[in-house]
Amino acid sequence: MLNQIRPALVMIVAMTILTGLVYPLAVTGIAEAVFPKQARGSLLEANGKIVGSALIGQSFAEDKYFHGRPSATTDTDPNDATKTVPAPYNAANSGGSNLGPTSKALVDRVKDDAAKLGLPPGTPIPADLVTTSGSGLDPDISPAAASLQVARVAQARNRPAAEIQRLVADATKGRTFGLLGEPRVNVLQLNLALDSRPQR
């Protein structure tokens, strides 16, 4: 019987070492050598401190900053473990709201988000300023969504709108390989570029 069990045990140990130790270490080593910044989480720094990742959105509420997409992520309510509370850009609980187009809660939230923009009635609003992404963590907005916020940011920072619009243009990335995805603006990188400019 031992002759039959021994090969199975040897195979389990060998495969555990190979797939649980050797392979992950090899992949991690290759990633660190070829794509070191991405392997470490695409972290962004300002003044020598890590301020976030280019891959995960952050919540910006002040008028002097560009705002990202709404986030539908939640966390456990500290007062009642059976309930959840909104926790924007909570990477530990990534997910969308799962509200359908006929949902009153979704319609009310979109109307509320649109009203917060403070735009004149009838102004076309890019969808990404009032809808959440499937992950709730999207760090990017469309160039149209960024341009719509230029006047507010310029006024809050006492800067010419043309200067802020140039920053948006500089921060706009095209389609990946010229054909994948859509043009986009990383909100955190754009706001870091704003903060790096001399104050008036």
C-alpha positions in Angstrom: 0.0 0.0 0.0 2.9 2.4 0.8 4.2 1.8 -2.8 0.9 3.2 -4.1 0.7 6.2 -1.7 4.3 7.3 -2.0 4.1 8.5 -5.7 0.9 10.4 -4.8 2.6 12.2 -1.9 5.7 12.9 -3.9 3.6 14.4 -6.7 1.7 16.6 -4.2 4.9 17.9 -2.6 6.6 18.4 -6.0 3.6 20.3 -7.5 3.1 22.4 -4.4 6.8 23.5 -4.5 6.6 24.0 -8.3 3.3 25.9 -8.6 3.1 27.4 -5.1 6.7 28.6 -4.7 8.9 28.4 -7.9 6.4 29.7 -10.4 5.1 32.7 -8.4 8.7 33.7 -7.5 9.8 33.4 -11.1 6.8 35.5 -12.4 7.4 38.1 -9.6 11.1 38.3 -10.4 10.4 38.8 -14.2 7.7 41.4 -13.5 10.1 43.3 -11.1 12.9 43.2 -13.8 10.7 44.1 -16.8 8.0 46.3 -15.4 9.2 47.5 -11.9 6.8 50.4 -11.5 3.7 48.3 -12.5 4.8 45.4 -10.4 4.8 47.7 -7.3 1.3 48.9 -8.0 1.9 52.0 -10.2 2.3 54.1 -7.1 2.4 57.9 -7.5 4.5 60.2 -5.3 4.3 63.9 -4.4 7.0 65.6 -2.3 8.6 62.2 -1.6 5.4 60.6 -0.2 3.2 58.0 -1.8 -0.2 59.6 -2.5 -2.0 56.8 -4.3 -2.0 54.5 -7.3 -2.6 55.4 -11.0 -4.8 52.3 -11.1 -7.3 53.2 -8.3 -9.4 56.3 -8.2 -9.7 58.7 -5.2 -12.4 60.9 -3.9 -11.8 64.6 -4.5 -14.5 67.0 -3.3 -12.9 70.4 -3.2 -13.6 72.8 -6.1 -9.9 73.3 -6.8 -9.6 69.7 -7.9 -11.0 67.7 -10.8 -13.5 65.1 -9.6 -13.5 61.5 -10.8 -16.4 59.1 -11.5 -18.8 58.4 -8.7 -17.9 55.2 -6.9 -20.5 52.6 -5.7 -18.2 50.7 -3.4 -19.3 50.1 0.2 -18.0 48.9 3.5 -19.5 47.4 6.6 -21.4 49.8 8.8 -19.3 50.3 12.0 -22.6 50.6 14.0 -24.4 47.6 12.5 -22.4 44.7 10.9 -25.5 43.6 9.0 -25.6 46.8 6.9 -23.2 48.6 4.6 -22.3 52.2 4.1 -20.9 54.1 1.1 -17.1 53.9 1.0 -15.9 55.5 -2.3 -13.0 53.8 -4.0 -12.8 51.0 -1.4 -10.4 48.7 -3.1 -11.2 45.9 -0.6 -14.8 45.8 -1.8 -14.6 46.5 -5.6 -17.9 46.3 -7.4 -20.7 48.2 -9.1 -24.1 49.2 -7.7 -26.0 46.6 -9.8 -28.8 49.1 -10.1 -30.8 48.8 -13.3 -32.0 51.6 -15.6 -35.5 51.6 -14.1 -34.2 51.8 -10.5 -35.5 54.8 -8.6 -32.4 54.8 -6.4 -30.2 55.0 -9.5 -32.2 57.8 -11.1 -32.2 59.8 -7.8 -28.5 59.4 -7.4 -27.7 60.4 -11.0 -30.0 63.5 -10.6 -28.2 64.4 -7.3 -24.8 64.0 -8.9 -25.8 66.1 -11.9 -27.1 68.8 -9.6 -23.8 68.8 -7.6 -22.0 69.8 -10.8 -23.7 73.2 -10.7 -24.1 73.5 -14.4 -26.7 75.6 -16.2 -29.9 73.6 -17.1 -29.7 71.8 -20.4 -25.8 71.5 -20.3 -24.9 68.1 -21.7 -23.1 66.1 -19.0 -20.7 63.3 -20.0 -22.0 60.0 -18.7 -18.9 59.2 -16.7 -19.5 62.2 -14.3 -22.8 60.7 -13.1 -22.4 56.9 -13.6 -20.2 54.5 -11.7 -17.8 52.0 -13.3 -18.2 48.3 -13.0 -15.4 48.2 -10.4 -16.2 51.4 -8.5 -12.4 52.1 -8.7 -12.0 53.7 -12.1 -9.2 56.3 -11.9 -9.9 57.9 -15.2 -12.5 60.2 -16.7 -13.1 61.2 -20.3 -11.5 64.3 -21.8 -15.0 65.8 -22.1 -15.7 65.2 -18.4 -12.4 66.9 -17.5 -13.1 69.9 -19.8 -16.5 70.4 -18.2 -14.7 71.0 -14.9 -12.1 73.4 -16.2 -14.0 76.6 -15.4 -14.7 75.5 -11.8 -11.1 74.5 -11.1 -9.7 77.7 -12.8 -12.0 79.9 -10.7 -11.1 78.1 -7.5 -7.4 78.3 -8.2 -7.6 81.9 -9.6 -5.9 80.7 -12.9 -6.8 81.3 -16.5 -9.1 78.6 -17.9 -6.8 78.2 -20.9 -3.9 77.2 -18.6 -6.1 74.6 -16.9 -7.3 73.3 -20.2 -3.7 72.9 -21.4 -3.0 70.8 -18.3 -6.0 68.6 -19.3 -4.7 68.3 -22.8 -1.3 67.3 -21.5 -2.8 64.7 -19.2 -5.0 63.2 -21.8 -3.9 59.7 -23.0 -5.0 58.3 -26.3 -6.2 54.8 -27.1 -3.8 52.0 -26.0 -1.8 50.9 -29.1 -3.9 53.4 -31.0 -7.1 51.2 -31.0 -7.9 49.8 -27.5 -10.2 51.7 -25.1 -11.0 55.4 -25.3 -9.1 58.6 -24.7 -8.9 59.2 -20.9 -7.5 61.5 -18.2 -6.1 60.1 -14.9 -7.7 62.3 -12.3 -5.0 61.8 -9.6 -2.2 62.5 -12.0 -4.0 65.6 -13.3 -4.6 66.9 -9.7 -1.0 66.3 -8.8 0.0 68.3 -11.9 -2.3 71.1 -10.7 -0.7 71.1 -7.2 2.8 71.1 -8.6 2.2 74.5 -10.2 3.3 77.6 -8.3 0.6 79.2 -6.2 -0.7 82.7 -6.9 
